[in-house]
Amino acid sequence: MMRRKMPNLNALRVFEVAARHENFTRAGEELGISQSAVSKHIAHLEDSLGQPLFIRQHKNIALSPFGREVALAASGAFTQLMQRLTSINTGKPQQITFVADADFIQLWLLQRLFAFELENAGVRISLTGEVAVSDPPETDYQCAVVWGSGGWQGCKFELLFTNRLFPVAAPEFFEHLGRPPRMSDLNKDMLIHDRTTSLWSSFLAAEGLTDFDPSAGRVYNQTSFCLEAAAQGMGVTIGDEVSTRPYLETGRLICPFATRLASPHAYYLVFPANLSVDGTLAIFADWLKAEARAHREWYTDFWTRHESQRQK
């Protein structure tokens, strides 16, 4: 198929203005050229396209049906071009509105985000952290990370992390025992709950420990509170692979037991249904997925080392 030759862009710009006014004189005034120059540009463009763009009646002109279609195409193209040029000329960074659980932002994203912005100097991520994000946000957003089971309507989503859960404590918390601790060494006053007591109930049930009420202990409404309290020796809490890694890396928390349970939920990368994931947003999404892969690899190595140390 033969490709049509691109029409003269200057003539196309003159036509776009003339089509808006449906008057060559006013088009010339806007463009700073004479009425006859406008007429010549239009004539050259019509010759190039092979069809009349205007219907001429005495001193009046009106767009032909073909001219109306060309005007719509030209107007849209020039508007888009000006928007892009304005964006480039201002030098302002492109903003991506990101929403997630405050714990995810604080304990996982922030320590990585600066590196992303250094590599992508024209991009800034605007963060909104909420106490719990278990459904796609109702507020305006371009990208979100949601903790849940998927299956949502009105959005696009894909799995980012699965997650395993495990008890964590300060390194010295069980030192008084003089031996590796067992879950049977726990008592109700040691338990720190993250929003719900169900997690500890599951762990104790898995170990057959039914001699005390798992709903006892402290309840906090943010994971960061639970982890920090455990790191300060206030008790034992349930960690997860996403939020607990900074504490494991620094040694402020350890995994005193071998028991790990798969979480029934996972972290999902979520986008509004009507938003195209391209350009800068696609770059950010690909970066998040690459960081998630590296994170999973870190835990594969961590659990291998953890099991090896326990067997010594």
Secondary structure by P-SEA (a helix, b strand, c coil): ccccccccaaaaaaaaaaaacccaaaaaaaacccaaaaaaaaaaaaaaaccccccccccbbbbcaaaaaaaaaaaaaaaaaaaaaaaaaacccbbbbbbccaaaaaccccccaaaaaaacccbbbbbbbcccccccccccccccccccccccccbbbbbcccbbbbbbbcccccccccccccccccccccccccccaaaaaaaaaaacccccccccccccccaaaaaaaaaaccbbbbbccccaaaaaaaccccccccbbbbbcbbbbbcccccccccaaaaaaaaaaaaaaaaaaaaaaaaaaaaaaaaac
